[in-house]
Amino acid sequence: MNNPVHPHATTGNAANAATAPLSFIDVVRARHCCRGFLRQPVPDAVIEEVLKDAQCAPSNCNTQPWATHIVSGAKVGELSQALFKAAGEGRYSPDFSFDQAAFSGRYAERIAEQGKAYYGALCVARDDEQSRIAAVALNYSFFDAPHVALLFMPSIGDNVRVAGDIGMYGQNFLLSLVARGLGGVPQTSLGFFAGTIREALGVPDDMKLLFGISFGYPDLKAAGNSFAMPHDPIAMNVTFHR
Ligand SMILES: Cc1cc2nc3c(=O)[nH]c(=O)nc-3n(C[C@H](O)[C@H](O)[C@H](O)COP(=O)(O)O)c2cc1C
């Protein structure tokens, strides 16, 4: 199949980022999560442009409530070690819950389809508990990405409006990556270790971690990039009133 992660990358390296710019429609329709990266770091100047694109996101009353921490270089390995240690000891410290069991109907079906596609791509059998745990743990090594953005936010009211703003910011970030020949994956699984990440990065307790985005140049040969989740037809989600 054509690699789903990046529409004009053929080898997944920095040279591809220099090819003709993609249209917005190409970018938005071709974006898929990238779960396998080359070790090659992204130049600081490119990361800065991605951050400027993300910064253009709309927010409630223009509050711009995101606080982004970019981890690169040796710090990536250090953070990964801290996450593996916390996960091994069962030290979860989420700021926000996410309970897959709370979803039902078509939502639950989509969760199952996503799991099947992911574990299938990694050749992990349904009943192979150890391999499943290892597949989830790829999140803690950022799927080999050379960079990870941690999206923190202040805790205000019931947090729903602020979290919505962070989502807007995150999508700008992800689309900007794709437009620049890069790939990224948002990760709630990093949010399950908010306390560990705060401690490792020296982030104050009053800043809450919604999710992270691992990013870099896609490794087009990685098993994690060999599938693309389908998105339902718009009729499943849209009601027209005319
Ligand atoms: C806020 C958020 C958190 C996510 N957390 C994870 C995660 O922890 N690990 C992961 O592999 N994918 C994660 N995903 C990626 C979703 O599984 C993915 O977006 C979905 O399956 C649709 O696939 P696509 O983005 O490739 O179109 C997350 C996505 C979002 C928006």
The ligand as an SDF file (V2000), in Angstrom:
LIG
                    3D

 31 33  0  0  0  0  0  0  0  0999 V2000
   -5.7860   13.2540   21.7490 C   0  0  0  0  0  0  0  0  0  0  0  0
   -5.3140   11.9890   21.0780 C   0  0  0  0  0  0  0  0  0  0  0  0
   -4.6150   11.0490   21.8100 C   0  0  0  0  0  0  0  0  0  0  0  0
   -4.1150    9.8950   21.2060 C   0  0  0  0  0  0  0  0  0  0  0  0
   -3.3440    9.0150   21.9240 N   0  0  0  0  0  0  0  0  0  0  0  0
   -2.7070    8.0050   21.2910 C   0  0  0  0  0  0  0  0  0  0  0  0
   -1.7600    7.2060   21.9870 C   0  0  0  0  0  0  0  0  0  0  0  0
   -1.5530    7.3380   23.1780 O   0  0  0  0  0  0  0  0  0  0  0  0
   -1.0760    6.2620   21.2900 N   0  0  0  0  0  0  0  0  0  0  0  0
   -1.2930    6.0620   19.9450 C   0  0  0  0  0  0  0  0  0  0  0  0
   -0.6310    5.1880   19.3630 O   0  0  0  0  0  0  0  0  0  0  0  0
   -2.2080    6.8000   19.2620 N   0  0  0  0  0  0  0  0  0  0  0  0
   -2.8940    7.7740   19.8910 C   0  0  0  0  0  0  0  0  0  0  0  0
   -3.7740    8.5730   19.2080 N   0  0  0  0  0  0  0  0  0  0  0  0
   -3.9450    8.3720   17.7700 C   0  0  0  0  0  0  0  0  0  0  0  0
   -5.3040    7.7630   17.3780 C   0  0  0  0  0  0  0  0  0  0  0  0
   -5.2890    6.3940   17.6060 O   0  0  0  0  0  0  0  0  0  0  0  0
   -5.5470    8.1000   15.8910 C   0  0  0  0  0  0  0  0  0  0  0  0
   -5.6560    9.4750   15.7380 O   0  0  0  0  0  0  0  0  0  0  0  0
   -6.8090    7.4270   15.3580 C   0  0  0  0  0  0  0  0  0  0  0  0
   -6.6910    6.0340   15.3950 O   0  0  0  0  0  0  0  0  0  0  0  0
   -7.0870    7.8690   13.9040 C   0  0  0  0  0  0  0  0  0  0  0  0
   -5.9800    7.5610   13.0830 O   0  0  0  0  0  0  0  0  0  0  0  0
   -5.2370    8.6810   12.2380 P   0  0  0  0  0  0  0  0  0  0  0  0
   -4.8530    9.7960   13.1730 O   0  0  0  0  0  0  0  0  0  0  0  0
   -4.0250    7.9820   11.6930 O   0  0  0  0  0  0  0  0  0  0  0  0
   -6.1700    9.1450   11.1780 O   0  0  0  0  0  0  0  0  0  0  0  0
   -4.3470    9.6910   19.8250 C   0  0  0  0  0  0  0  0  0  0  0  0
   -5.1080   10.6190   19.1000 C   0  0  0  0  0  0  0  0  0  0  0  0
   -5.5800   11.7570   19.7210 C   0  0  0  0  0  0  0  0  0  0  0  0
   -6.3580   12.7680   18.9140 C   0  0  0  0  0  0  0  0  0  0  0  0
  1  2  1  0
  2  3  1  0
  2 30  2  0
  3  4  2  0
  4  5  1  0
  4 28  1  0
  5  6  2  0
  6  7  1  0
  6 13  1  0
  7  8  2  0
  7  9  1  0
  9 10  1  0
 10 11  2  0
 10 12  1  0
 12 13  2  0
 13 14  1  0
 14 15  1  0
 14 28  1  0
 15 16  1  0
 16 17  1  0
 16 18  1  0
 18 19  1  0
 18 20  1  0
 20 21  1  0
 20 22  1  0
 22 23  1  0
 23 24  1  0
 24 25  2  0
 24 26  1  0
 24 27  1  0
 28 29  2  0
 29 30  1  0
 30 31  1  0
M  END
$$$$
